[in-house]
Amino acid sequence: MVDIAERALSSANTIAVVGLSRNPAKAAHAVPKSMQAAGFRIIPVHPSADELLGERVYRSLTDIPEPVDLVDVFRPAAEAPGIAHQAVEIGARSLWLQEGIVSPEARRIAMEAGLDYVEDECISVVRSLRNITRR
């Protein structure tokens, strides 16, 4: 049986990462970099950077001019509901809150809109354990 996390990853090619860090020592940089190395297209969302992981950076999800399959969140739980609304607005299929991030409100928003929803899980660990790649 395929669980929601596996379904979300297996059906994703393009992942928008909200809160991708400039600092390579932080998980918010290393995790998206590992997803990129596994063949996923990463679109960084950051308030002030211009380029991260060799990709153009956007200020918000709604600024991204192409379809996004999955939104991966590295921001505090208090910001998750607003990010969930944006994920719904851009037509993302999945919303993923990284390990340590839990938001009942974001869960409600995502699930009411029919998005796959994962919280408090590291996307890179799940990808590795399930051996999901895009190459």
DSSP file with accessible surface (Angstrom, degrees, kcal/mol):
  #  RESIDUE AA STRUCTURE BP1 BP2  ACC     N-H-->O    O-->H-N    N-H-->O    O-->H-N    TCO  KAPPA ALPHA  PHI   PSI    X-CA   Y-CA   Z-CA
    1    1 A M              0   0  231      0, 0.0     2,-0.5     0, 0.0     0, 0.0   0.000 360.0 360.0 360.0 132.5    0.0    0.0    0.0
    2    2 A V        -     0   0   84      4,-0.1     2,-0.1     3,-0.0     0, 0.0  -0.747 360.0-147.5 -88.4 127.3    1.3    3.4   -1.0
    3    3 A D     >  -     0   0   63     -2,-0.5     4,-2.5     1,-0.1     5,-0.2  -0.357  29.8 -98.1 -88.3 175.1    1.1    6.0    1.8
    4    4 A I  H  > S+     0   0   71      1,-0.2     4,-2.9     2,-0.2     5,-0.2   0.898 121.2  52.5 -61.4 -42.5    0.5    9.8    1.3
    5    5 A A  H  > S+     0   0   10      1,-0.2     4,-2.3     2,-0.2     5,-0.2   0.937 112.4  44.8 -61.2 -45.2    4.2   10.7    1.6
    6    6 A E  H  > S+     0   0   56      2,-0.2     4,-3.0     1,-0.2     5,-0.2   0.916 113.7  50.0 -66.0 -40.8    5.2    8.1   -1.1
    7    7 A R  H  X S+     0   0  116     -4,-2.5     4,-1.7     2,-0.2    -2,-0.2   0.933 110.3  50.6 -62.5 -44.0    2.4    9.2   -3.4
    8    8 A A  H  < S+     0   0    1     -4,-2.9     4,-0.3     1,-0.2    -2,-0.2   0.928 116.6  40.2 -60.9 -45.6    3.3   12.8   -3.0
    9    9 A L  H >< S+     0   0    0     -4,-2.3     3,-1.1    -5,-0.2    -2,-0.2   0.904 112.4  54.3 -70.8 -41.7    7.0   12.2   -3.9
   10   10 A S  H 3< S+     0   0   59     -4,-3.0    -1,-0.2     1,-0.3    -2,-0.2   0.803 112.6  43.9 -65.0 -27.6    6.3    9.6   -6.6
   11   11 A S  T 3< S+     0   0   44     -4,-1.7     2,-0.4    -5,-0.2    -1,-0.3   0.442  97.8  95.3 -97.3   1.4    4.0   12.0   -8.5
   12   12 A A    <   +     0   0    0     -3,-1.1     3,-0.1    -4,-0.3    56,-0.0  -0.750  27.2 154.6 -99.3 138.2    6.3   15.1   -8.1
   13   13 A N  S    S+     0   0   92     -2,-0.4    28,-2.8     1,-0.3     2,-0.5   0.589  73.4  48.9-115.6 -42.2    8.8   16.4  -10.5
   14   14 A T  E     -a   41   0A  21     26,-0.2    56,-1.9    28,-0.0    55,-1.6  -0.909  66.0-173.2-109.2 124.3    8.9   20.0   -9.6
   15   15 A I  E     -ab  42  70A   1     26,-3.4    28,-2.7    -2,-0.5     2,-0.5  -0.969  12.3-154.2-120.7 119.0    9.3   21.0   -5.9
   16   16 A A  E     -ab  43  71A   0     54,-2.4    56,-3.1    -2,-0.5     2,-0.7  -0.816  14.2-153.6 -87.4 127.6    9.1   24.6   -4.7
   17   17 A V  E >   -ab  44  72A   0     26,-2.5    28,-2.6    -2,-0.5     3,-1.0  -0.902   2.1-157.3-110.0 107.8   11.1   25.0   -1.5
   18   18 A V  E 3  S+ab  45  73A  15     54,-2.6    56,-3.1    -2,-0.7    28,-0.2  -0.753  82.3  17.1 -85.9 115.9    9.8   27.7    0.8
   19   19 A G  T 3  S+     0   0   12     26,-2.7    -1,-0.2    -2,-0.7    27,-0.2   0.639  77.0 173.7  97.2  18.5   12.6   28.8    3.1
   20   20 A L    <   -     0   0    0     -3,-1.0    -1,-0.2    25,-0.8     9,-0.2  -0.410  29.8-130.7 -58.8 126.7   15.6   27.3    1.2
   21   21 A S        -     0   0   18      7,-1.3    -1,-0.1     2,-0.1    25,-0.0  -0.525  14.2-144.1 -87.2 150.8   18.6   28.5    3.1
   22   22 A R  S    S+     0   0  131     -2,-0.2    -1,-0.1    30,-0.1    31,-0.1   0.679  82.3  90.6 -76.2 -21.7   21.7   30.2    1.7
   23   23 A N    >   -     0   0   74      1,-0.2     3,-2.0     2,-0.0     7,-0.3  -0.687  65.2-157.8 -85.4 110.6   23.8   28.4    4.4
   24   24 A P  T 3  S+     0   0   90      0, 0.0    -1,-0.2     0, 0.0     6,-0.1   0.722  90.1  64.3 -60.8 -18.7   25.0   25.0    3.1
   25   25 A A  T 3  S+     0   0   92      4,-0.1     2,-0.3     3,-0.0    -2,-0.0   0.638  88.6  86.2 -79.7 -12.9   25.4   23.8    6.7
   26   26 A K  S X> S-     0   0  117     -3,-2.0     4,-2.6     1,-0.1     3,-1.9  -0.628  81.8-128.2 -91.5 148.1   21.6   24.0    7.4
   27   27 A A  H 3> S+     0   0   62      1,-0.3     4,-2.6    -2,-0.3    -1,-0.1   0.840 108.1  68.8 -58.3 -32.9   19.1   21.3    6.6
   28   28 A A  H 34 S+     0   0   15      1,-0.2    -7,-1.3     2,-0.2    -1,-0.3   0.554 113.0  30.3 -68.5  -4.7   17.1   23.9    4.7
   29   29 A H  H <> S+     0   0   19     -3,-1.9     4,-2.1    -6,-0.2    -2,-0.2   0.695 120.3  49.3-111.5 -48.3   19.9   23.9    2.1
   30   30 A A  H  X S+     0   0   49     -4,-2.6     4,-2.2    -7,-0.3    -3,-0.2   0.876 109.0  52.4 -64.9 -39.1   21.2   20.4    2.3
   31   31 A V  H  X S+     0   0   15     -4,-2.6     4,-2.1    -5,-0.2     5,-0.2   0.966 111.8  43.6 -66.2 -51.2   17.8   18.7    2.0
   32   32 A P  H  > S+     0   0    0      0, 0.0     4,-2.6     0, 0.0    -1,-0.2   0.902 112.5  55.1 -61.2 -34.6   16.7   20.5   -1.1
   33   33 A K  H  X S+     0   0  118     -4,-2.1     4,-2.4     1,-0.2    -2,-0.2   0.914 107.7  48.7 -63.3 -39.8   20.2   20.0   -2.6
   34   34 A S  H  X S+     0   0   37     -4,-2.2     4,-1.2     2,-0.2    -1,-0.2   0.874 110.5  51.0 -68.6 -34.5   19.9   16.2   -2.0
   35   35 A M  H  <>S+     0   0    1     -4,-2.1     5,-2.1     2,-0.2    -2,-0.2   0.906 110.0  50.0 -67.2 -39.4   16.5   16.2   -3.7
   36   36 A Q  H ><5S+     0   0   49     -4,-2.6     3,-2.0     1,-0.2    -2,-0.2   0.919 107.8  53.3 -62.9 -43.1   18.0   18.1   -6.6
   37   37 A A  H 3<5S+     0   0   61     -4,-2.4    -1,-0.2     1,-0.3    -2,-0.2   0.789 102.9  58.8 -63.6 -25.6   20.7   15.5   -6.8
   38   38 A A  T 3<5S-     0   0   10     -4,-1.2    96,-3.0    -3,-0.2    97,-0.4   0.393 129.4 -96.0 -84.7   3.2   18.0   12.8   -7.0
   39   39 A G  T < 5S+     0   0   26     -3,-2.0     2,-0.2     1,-0.3    -3,-0.2   0.428  79.2 136.0 101.7   0.9   16.7   14.4  -10.1
   40   40 A F      < -     0   0    3     -5,-2.1     2,-0.5     1,-0.1    -1,-0.3  -0.585  57.6-119.9 -80.5 143.9   13.9   16.6   -8.8
   41   41 A R  E     -a   14   0A  82    -28,-2.8   -26,-3.4    -2,-0.2     2,-0.5  -0.726  30.9-155.8 -81.1 123.7   13.5   20.2  -10.1
   42   42 A I  E     -a   15   0A   0     -2,-0.5   -26,-0.2   -28,-0.2   -28,-0.0  -0.895  12.7-170.2-106.5 129.4   13.9   22.5   -7.2
   43   43 A I  E     -a   16   0A   1    -28,-2.7   -26,-2.5    -2,-0.5     2,-0.2  -0.962  20.5-141.8-116.7 110.2   12.5   26.1   -7.3
   44   44 A P  E     -a   17   0A   0      0, 0.0    14,-2.4     0, 0.0     2,-0.5  -0.491  11.4-163.2 -74.8 140.9   13.7   28.1   -4.3
   45   45 A V  E     +ac  18  58A   8    -28,-2.6   -26,-2.7    12,-0.2   -25,-0.8  -0.991  28.4 147.5-122.3 117.4   11.4   30.6   -2.5
   46   46 A H        -     0   0   28     12,-2.0   -25,-0.0    -2,-0.5    14,-0.0  -0.989  50.3-126.0-151.8 144.1   13.4   33.1   -0.4
   47   47 A P  S    S+     0   0  102      0, 0.0    12,-0.1     0, 0.0    -1,-0.1   0.733 100.6   7.1 -71.1 -20.5   12.8   36.7    0.6
   48   48 A S  S    S+     0   0   67     10,-0.1     2,-0.1    11,-0.0    11,-0.1   0.584  95.9 101.8-140.1 -12.6   16.1   38.1   -0.6
   49   49 A A        -     0   0    5      1,-0.1    -3,-0.2     9,-0.1     3,-0.1  -0.410  45.4-162.0 -75.9 154.5   18.3   35.7   -2.5
   50   50 A D  S    S+     0   0  124      1,-0.4     7,-2.0    -2,-0.1     2,-0.3   0.722  75.6  16.0-102.8 -33.5   18.5   35.8   -6.3
   51   51 A E  E     +F   56   0B 136      5,-0.2    -1,-0.4     7,-0.0     2,-0.3  -0.989  60.4 171.8-145.9 133.6   19.9   32.4   -7.0
   52   52 A L  E >  S+F   55   0B  16      3,-2.2     3,-2.2    -2,-0.3   -30,-0.1  -0.993  74.6   0.6-140.4 138.7   20.2   29.2   -4.9
   53   53 A L  T 3  S-     0   0   31     -2,-0.3   -11,-0.1     1,-0.3     3,-0.1   0.808 129.6 -61.2  54.2  31.1   21.3   25.8   -6.0
   54   54 A G  T 3  S+     0   0   56      1,-0.2     2,-0.3     0, 0.0    -1,-0.3   0.598 114.9 112.8  75.6  11.6   21.8   27.2   -9.5
   55   55 A E  E <  S-F   52   0B  47     -3,-2.2    -3,-2.2     1,-0.0    -1,-0.2  -0.884  75.1-102.7-118.6 147.8   18.1   28.1   -9.8
   56   56 A R  E     -F   51   0B 160     -2,-0.3     2,-0.4    -5,-0.2    -5,-0.2  -0.398  39.6-132.5 -62.6 140.7   16.3   31.5   -9.9
   57   57 A V        -     0   0    7     -7,-2.0     2,-0.3   -14,-0.1   -12,-0.2  -0.792  14.9-155.0-100.8 141.4   14.7   32.4   -6.6
   58   58 A Y  B     -c   45   0A  21    -14,-2.4   -12,-2.0    -2,-0.4    -9,-0.1  -0.839  17.1-136.2-113.2 151.1   11.2   33.6   -6.3
   59   59 A R  S    S+     0   0  106     -2,-0.3     2,-0.3   -14,-0.2    -1,-0.1   0.781  85.4   2.8 -77.0 -30.5    9.8   35.8   -3.4
   60   60 A S  S >  S-     0   0   23      1,-0.1     3,-1.3   -14,-0.0     4,-0.4  -0.968  76.0-104.8-149.1 165.0    6.6   33.8   -3.0
   61   61 A L  G >  S+     0   0    0     -2,-0.3     3,-1.5     1,-0.3    -1,-0.1   0.873 117.8  60.5 -59.5 -37.0    4.9   30.7   -4.5
   62   62 A T  G 3  S+     0   0   58      1,-0.3    -1,-0.3    -3,-0.1    25,-0.0   0.642  96.2  61.8 -70.8 -11.5    2.5   33.0   -6.4
   63   63 A D  G <  S+     0   0   84     -3,-1.3    -1,-0.3     2,-0.0    -2,-0.2   0.603  76.9 106.0 -85.1 -13.0    5.5   34.5   -8.3
   64   64 A I    <   -     0   0   16     -3,-1.5     4,-0.1    -4,-0.4   -48,-0.0  -0.560  59.2-156.6 -73.7 122.9    6.5   31.2   -9.8
   65   65 A P        +     0   0   98      0, 0.0    -1,-0.1     0, 0.0    -3,-0.1   0.258  67.5  57.5 -88.1  14.0    5.6   31.2  -13.5
   66   66 A E  S    S-     0   0   65      1,-0.0    -2,-0.0     0, 0.0     2,-0.0  -0.916  96.1 -76.7-137.9 164.2    5.4   27.4  -14.0
   67   67 A P        -     0   0  105      0, 0.0     2,-0.4     0, 0.0    24,-0.1  -0.318  39.2-156.7 -64.2 143.0    3.5   24.5  -12.5
   68   68 A V        -     0   0    5     22,-0.4    25,-0.3     1,-0.1   -53,-0.1  -0.985  10.4-170.2-121.0 129.8    4.6   23.2   -9.1
   69   69 A D  S    S+     0   0   22    -55,-1.6    24,-1.8    -2,-0.4    25,-1.3   0.885  73.0  17.2 -84.1 -43.1    3.9   19.7   -8.1
   70   70 A L  E     -bd  15  94A   0    -56,-1.9   -54,-2.4    23,-0.2     2,-0.6  -0.991  61.0-148.9-137.5 138.2    4.9   19.8   -4.4
   71   71 A V  E     -bd  16  95A   0     23,-2.2    25,-3.2    -2,-0.4     2,-0.5  -0.952  14.9-163.3-108.6 120.4    5.6   22.6   -1.9
   72   72 A D  E     -bd  17  96A   1    -56,-3.1   -54,-2.6    -2,-0.6     2,-0.5  -0.916  10.7-149.2-106.7 128.8    8.2   21.8    0.7
   73   73 A V  E     +bd  18  97A   0     23,-2.8    25,-2.1    -2,-0.5   -54,-0.2  -0.887  29.9 167.1-114.1 122.9    8.2   24.1    3.7
   74   74 A F        +     0   0   33    -56,-3.1    -1,-0.1    -2,-0.5    23,-0.1  -0.424  53.6 102.0-118.1  49.0   11.2   25.1    5.9
   75   75 A R  S    S-     0   0   96      1,-0.1    23,-0.1    23,-0.0     5,-0.1  -0.884  82.5 -76.2-127.9 162.2    9.5   27.9    7.7
   76   76 A P    >>  -     0   0   70      0, 0.0     3,-2.0     0, 0.0     4,-0.6  -0.193  43.9-112.6 -58.9 151.2    8.0   28.2   11.2
   77   77 A A  G >4 S+     0   0   38      1,-0.3     3,-1.2     2,-0.2    29,-0.1   0.812 114.4  67.0 -54.7 -33.2    4.6   26.5   11.8
   78   78 A A  G 34 S+     0   0   94      1,-0.3     4,-0.3     2,-0.2    -1,-0.3   0.780 102.7  47.1 -61.3 -25.7    3.0   29.9   12.3
   79   79 A E  G <> S+     0   0   81     -3,-2.0     4,-1.9     1,-0.2    -1,-0.3   0.596  89.3  88.4 -88.8 -12.6    3.7   30.7    8.6
   80   80 A A  H <X S+     0   0    0     -3,-1.2     4,-2.9    -4,-0.6     5,-0.2   0.865  80.9  55.4 -60.7 -40.7    2.4   27.3    7.3
   81   81 A P  H  > S+     0   0   28      0, 0.0     4,-2.4     0, 0.0    -1,-0.2   0.932 109.7  47.0 -60.5 -42.0   -1.3   28.4    6.9
   82   82 A G  H  > S+     0   0   39     -4,-0.3     4,-1.9    -3,-0.2    -2,-0.2   0.902 113.5  48.4 -63.7 -39.4   -0.4   31.3    4.6
   83   83 A I  H  X S+     0   0   13     -4,-1.9     4,-2.7     2,-0.2    -1,-0.2   0.901 108.7  54.5 -66.6 -39.0    1.9   29.0    2.6
   84   84 A A  H  X S+     0   0    0     -4,-2.9     4,-2.4     2,-0.2    -2,-0.2   0.921 106.5  51.3 -60.6 -43.4   -0.8   26.4    2.4
   85   85 A H  H  X S+     0   0  103     -4,-2.4     4,-2.5     1,-0.2    -1,-0.2   0.921 111.5  47.6 -59.7 -43.1   -3.2   29.1    0.9
   86   86 A Q  H  X S+     0   0   56     -4,-1.9     4,-2.3     2,-0.2    -2,-0.2   0.897 108.7  54.2 -65.2 -40.0   -0.5   29.9   -1.7
   87   87 A A  H  X>S+     0   0    0     -4,-2.7     5,-2.2     1,-0.2     4,-0.5   0.918 111.2  45.8 -60.2 -42.3    0.0   26.2   -2.5
   88   88 A V  H ><5S+     0   0   53     -4,-2.4     3,-1.2     1,-0.2    -2,-0.2   0.936 110.5  54.5 -63.6 -45.0   -3.7   25.9   -3.1
   89   89 A E  H 3<5S+     0   0  146     -4,-2.5    -2,-0.2     1,-0.3    -1,-0.2   0.861 109.7  45.8 -59.5 -38.3   -3.7   29.1   -5.2
   90   90 A I  H 3<5S-     0   0   46     -4,-2.3   -22,-0.4    -5,-0.1    -1,-0.3   0.501 115.1-113.7 -86.9  -2.8   -0.9   27.9   -7.5
   91   91 A G  T <<5 +     0   0   53     -3,-1.2    -3,-0.2    -4,-0.5    -2,-0.1   0.737  51.4 170.2  81.4  23.6   -2.5   24.4   -8.0
   92   92 A A      < -     0   0    5     -5,-2.2   -23,-0.2    -6,-0.2    -1,-0.2  -0.316  30.2-145.8 -62.9 151.5    0.2   22.4   -6.2
   93   93 A R  S    S+     0   0  115    -24,-1.8    23,-2.6   -25,-0.3     2,-0.3   0.679  76.3  29.9 -91.7 -20.6   -0.8   18.8   -5.7
   94   94 A S  E     -de  70 116A   1    -25,-1.3   -23,-2.2    21,-0.2     2,-0.4  -0.994  55.9-158.0-143.5 149.0    1.0   18.3   -2.4
   95   95 A L  E     -de  71 117A   1     21,-2.6    23,-2.3    -2,-0.3     2,-0.5  -0.997  15.6-171.9-125.9 127.7    2.1   20.3    0.7
   96   96 A W  E     -de  72 118A   0    -25,-3.2   -23,-2.8    -2,-0.4     2,-0.5  -0.971   9.0-161.2-126.5 116.9    5.0   19.0    2.8
   97   97 A L  E     -d   73   0A   0     21,-3.2    24,-1.4    -2,-0.5    23,-0.3  -0.874  29.5-121.1 -96.6 126.0    6.0   20.5    6.2
   98   98 A Q    >   -     0   0    9    -25,-2.1     3,-2.3    -2,-0.5    22,-0.8  -0.003  46.2 -60.0 -63.4 168.9    9.6   19.4    7.1
   99   99 A E  T 3  S+     0   0  134     21,-0.3    -1,-0.2     1,-0.3    22,-0.1  -0.169 126.4  23.1 -51.4 131.8   10.5   17.6   10.2
  100  100 A G  T 3  S+     0   0   62      1,-0.2     2,-0.6    -3,-0.1    -1,-0.3   0.356  97.7 109.1  91.1  -4.7    9.6   19.5   13.4
  101  101 A I    <   +     0   0   20     -3,-2.3    19,-1.4    -4,-0.1     2,-0.4  -0.927  37.7 166.6-111.8 121.9    6.9   21.6   11.6
  102  102 A V        +     0   0   67     -2,-0.6   -22,-0.1    17,-0.2   -25,-0.0  -0.998   4.8 170.0-133.8 133.1    3.2   20.8   12.5
  103  103 A S     >  -     0   0    9     -2,-0.4     4,-2.5     1,-0.1     5,-0.2  -0.798  19.0-170.2-148.1 102.8    0.2   23.0   11.7
  104  104 A P  H  > S+     0   0   88      0, 0.0     4,-2.4     0, 0.0     5,-0.1   0.874  94.8  52.5 -57.3 -35.9   -3.4   21.8   12.1
  105  105 A E  H  > S+     0   0   83      2,-0.2     4,-2.5     1,-0.2     5,-0.2   0.920 109.3  46.9 -68.6 -44.0   -4.5   24.9   10.2
  106  106 A A  H  > S+     0   0    0      2,-0.2     4,-2.8     1,-0.2     5,-0.2   0.913 111.9  52.9 -62.3 -40.0   -2.2   24.2    7.2
  107  107 A R  H  X S+     0   0   81     -4,-2.5     4,-2.9     2,-0.2     5,-0.3   0.939 109.8  47.7 -59.1 -47.2   -3.4   20.6    7.3
  108  108 A R  H  X S+     0   0   98     -4,-2.4     4,-2.6     2,-0.2     5,-0.2   0.940 113.0  47.9 -60.4 -47.5   -7.1   21.7    7.2
  109  109 A I  H  X S+     0   0   10     -4,-2.5     4,-1.2     1,-0.2    -2,-0.2   0.938 116.1  43.6 -59.2 -48.9   -6.4   24.2    4.3
  110  110 A A  H  <>S+     0   0    0     -4,-2.8     5,-2.7     1,-0.2     4,-0.3   0.938 115.8  46.2 -64.7 -46.9   -4.5   21.6    2.3
  111  111 A M  H ><5S+     0   0  107     -4,-2.9     3,-1.3    -5,-0.2    -2,-0.2   0.889 109.0  54.2 -69.0 -37.3   -6.9   18.7    2.9
  112  112 A E  H 3<5S+     0   0  140     -4,-2.6    -1,-0.2    -5,-0.3    -2,-0.2   0.821 110.4  48.9 -63.7 -28.3  -10.0   20.7    2.2
  113  113 A A  T 3<5S-     0   0   49     -4,-1.2    -1,-0.3    -3,-0.3    -2,-0.2   0.444 121.0-110.2 -89.7  -1.9   -8.5   21.7   -1.2
  114  114 A G  T < 5 +     0   0   64     -3,-1.3    -3,-0.2    -4,-0.3     2,-0.2   0.623  66.5 146.9  85.0  15.3   -7.6   18.1   -2.0
  115  115 A L      < -     0   0   16     -5,-2.7    -1,-0.3    -6,-0.2   -21,-0.2  -0.565  55.6-112.3 -81.2 146.5   -3.8   18.3   -1.6
  116  116 A D  E     -e   94   0A  28    -23,-2.6   -21,-2.6    -2,-0.2     2,-0.4  -0.573  41.3-156.0 -67.7 141.6   -1.7   15.5   -0.3
  117  117 A Y  E     +e   95   0A  20     -2,-0.2     2,-0.4   -23,-0.2   -21,-0.2  -0.987  21.2 172.3-134.3 128.3   -0.4   16.6    3.0
  118  118 A V  E     +e   96   0A  13    -23,-2.3   -21,-3.2    -2,-0.4     2,-0.3  -0.996   8.3 178.4-131.4 137.6    2.7   15.5    5.0
  119  119 A E        +     0   0   40     -2,-0.4   -21,-0.2   -23,-0.2   -17,-0.2  -0.961  58.9  18.5-137.9 156.8    4.0   17.1    8.2
  120  120 A D  S    S+     0   0   77    -19,-1.4     2,-0.3   -22,-0.8   -21,-0.3   0.831  94.6 112.4  57.2  37.8    6.9   16.6   10.6
  121  121 A E        -     0   0   96    -24,-1.4     2,-0.6   -20,-0.1   -22,-0.2  -0.998  69.6-122.5-137.1 142.5    8.8   14.4    8.1
  122  122 A C     >  -     0   0   14     -2,-0.3     4,-2.4   -24,-0.3     5,-0.2  -0.757  16.7-151.9 -85.6 119.7   12.0   15.0    6.3
  123  123 A I  H  > S+     0   0    0     -2,-0.6     4,-2.5     1,-0.2     5,-0.2   0.865  94.8  52.3 -60.7 -35.7   11.4   14.8    2.5
  124  124 A S  H  > S+     0   0   21      2,-0.2     4,-2.5     1,-0.2    -1,-0.2   0.894 109.0  48.9 -70.8 -38.4   14.9   13.6    1.8
  125  125 A V  H  > S+     0   0   76      2,-0.2     4,-2.9     1,-0.2     5,-0.2   0.946 113.3  47.0 -65.4 -46.1   14.8   10.8    4.4
  126  126 A V  H  X S+     0   0    5     -4,-2.4     4,-2.2     2,-0.2    -2,-0.2   0.939 112.7  50.2 -61.6 -44.2   11.5    9.6    3.0
  127  127 A R  H  X>S+     0   0   37     -4,-2.5     5,-2.0    -5,-0.2     4,-0.6   0.936 113.4  45.8 -59.2 -44.8   12.8    9.8   -0.5
  128  128 A S  H ><5S+     0   0   72     -4,-2.5     3,-0.8     1,-0.2    -2,-0.2   0.931 112.4  49.1 -66.3 -45.7   15.9    7.8    0.4
  129  129 A L  H 3<5S+     0   0  137     -4,-2.9    -1,-0.2     1,-0.2    -2,-0.2   0.843 118.5  40.0 -63.8 -33.2   14.1    5.2    2.4
  130  130 A R  H 3<5S-     0   0   90     -4,-2.2    -1,-0.2    -5,-0.2    -2,-0.2   0.431 105.9-129.8 -95.3  -2.5   11.6    4.6   -0.5
  131  131 A N  T <<5 +     0   0  130     -3,-0.8     2,-0.6    -4,-0.6    -3,-0.2   0.904  45.1 166.6  55.1  49.0   14.4    4.9   -3.1
  132  132 A I      < +     0   0   12     -5,-2.0     2,-0.3    -6,-0.2    -1,-0.2  -0.846   3.0 158.6 -99.1 121.4   12.4    7.5   -5.2
  133  133 A T        -     0   0   60     -2,-0.6   -94,-0.2     2,-0.1   -95,-0.1  -0.894  41.7-142.0-134.6 167.8   14.4    9.3   -7.8
  134  134 A R              0   0   71    -96,-3.0   -95,-0.2    -2,-0.3   -96,-0.0   0.125 360.0 360.0-113.9  15.7   13.7   11.2  -11.0
  135  135 A R              0   0  219    -97,-0.4    -2,-0.1   -95,-0.0   -96,-0.0  -0.742 360.0 360.0-104.5 360.0   16.7   10.0  -13.1
